[in-house]
Amino acid sequence: MADMNTWINAFLALFAILNPLGNLPIFAGMARSLDPVTRRRLFNVATVAGLVTLSVLTLCGQWIMETVFHITMAEFKIAGGVMLIVISVRNLVLSSDPRAKEPRGEEVLQMGVVPIAIPMLVGPGSVVTAILILNRDGPLVAYTSIVSVFALTWIILQSSSLLHRIVGPLG
């Protein structure tokens, strides 16, 4: 591995973009009516789906951009920077409504994939960030930071009810 500072920077960048703590009121609101077993299953599905999706897109994303869309890495970096600024400003300015319709049956687990894993956890910003980390720091740093961020995200999701009670509905 390069050095610990490089890995920590990659981890923090991905964690900030995935933002499981900032989305905590939304996650808690989506799962508030679920029994504990179903809630755990929902968040297990969300974490695994997010991890697999981000890992695959990190591996294939640059190839897709260059081959299919003819976008160079330099253009990708510029667009990614602009996208990260827009996402950051949006997160600062807009507040989310934690109320969501109550899922039933198989809908509950599907909700773990869409909208929790994609696009709430793995959106354009996290894909751009992961690809840039892969290109800058190499696959070991990129994939260990992705796995570590999703491990911490899983802990946060599994603790969402408790954390939501501690920090309150507005965080």
Secondary structure, 3 states (H helix, E strand, C coil): CCCHHHHHHHHHHHHHHHCCCCCHHHHHHHHCCCCHHHHHHHHHHHHHHHHHHHHHHHHHHHHHHHHHCCCCHHHHHHHHHHHHHHHHHHHHHCCCCCCCCCCCCHHHHHHHHHHHHHHHHCCHHHHHHHHHHHHHHCHHHHHHHHHHHHHHHHHHHHCHHHHHHHHCCCC
